[in-house]
Amino acid sequence: VYTAELPDTGYLKWDRPLSESPEAAQALGLSGDALNMTGEKLYEKLWMKYWKDHIRETKNNPDPKFNPMDMASEELQRLGITGIEYIDSVSRGMGTGTSNLVLFDPSKARITARE
């Protein structure tokens, strides 16, 4: 079991409207109705854009190693987004509770203890 210090801010909130992810919304230049979209929907739009571009560029013969989700994560990281925050499975039905974090850059975590 590890204990780690993680960045406090800059996460894209997966289960929530982008209006609740101010750093992500600002980095992406979003405003207005776009702020009603969830982080999950935004992520889906990003990776779908990369997938469609790849299909067009490869003339419908995609590289099986191409991963549009990696491309979406890399784009968000380049824009200064720390990672993704999502409500854990126990809390999900309640809409609130504890969350899990996914860091785009694991070097941002600092292990402080090992058991």
N, C-alpha and C positions, 0 to 999 in steps of 0.2 A: 504494500500500500504506500502510495506517495502522497505527500502534501506539496502543493505548488502555489506560487503566487502568479496570478494571471492579470492581464490588463483589465481595468474596470470599465472602460468605455470603448466605443467604436464598433460595436457589434450590430449586425443586421438581425433584427428580431424576426425570426421565421414565421411565427404564429400571429404576428401583430401587424397593424397597418404601418406603413413607412413613416407616418407622422410620429410614431413612437420610436423611430430609429433616426434621430436628427442628424447624427454624423454621417450615416449612410445616405440619407436623402440629400444632404448638402453636397457630399462628394459626387453624387450622381447628377446634381443639378435639377432635382425633381421638385415640383411644386404643384399646387392645385389638386385636381382629381387624382393625379398619380400618387399622392400621399395616402390614398385610401387602399391602395394595393398592398398585399402582405409581402413580407420578405420572401416567402416561398414563391409567390407568383413572379416577383422580380427576378429571382434566381432562375426560374423556369424560362422566362423570356430571354435572359442572357444566354443560357446554354442552347436554347432553340435557335437563336440568331447564329451562334457559332456552328451548330449542326447544319442549318440550311446553307450557310456560306460554304461549308466543307462539301456538301453534296453538290452544290453548283460548281465549285472549283474542280471536283474530281469527276464531273460529268456522270453523276449517279453511280460511281464506283468507289464508295467510301473505304478509307483505310481502317481496318478493324482495330488498330491501336489508337485511333483518334478518340479523345475523350473530351466532349464539349463541356462537361461539368468541371473538369480541371481548368479549362480555358476561362469559364465564368468565375471560378474562385480566384484565379490569377488576376483577372481584370479587377475584381473587387479589392483584392490586396493592393494592387498598384494604385488604386484610388484612395488608399488609406483605411480601408475597412479591416478591422481586427479579425473578425470571424463571424460565426453565426451563433445566435442564442435561440434556443427553442425550449418550450415548456416540456419537462420530463413526462414520461408516460403515465405516472401516477397522478400528476397534477393536471394533465391535459384536459380531462373531462370537466374539471372545475374552472378551467380557463385562467387559473392563477396558481401560484405555488412556487416550487423550486424549478430551476432551469439547468440545462446542460449547455456547455459552450464548446464550439469547434473553432480552433485557431487556424487561420490560414498559414501562419508562420510559427511553427513549434518553438523556435528560438525565443519567442516572446514569453514563454512560460519559464519560471524559475523554480526548480525543485528545492523545497526548503527542508524536507524531512523524508526519511524512508523508514518503514517499519518492517 
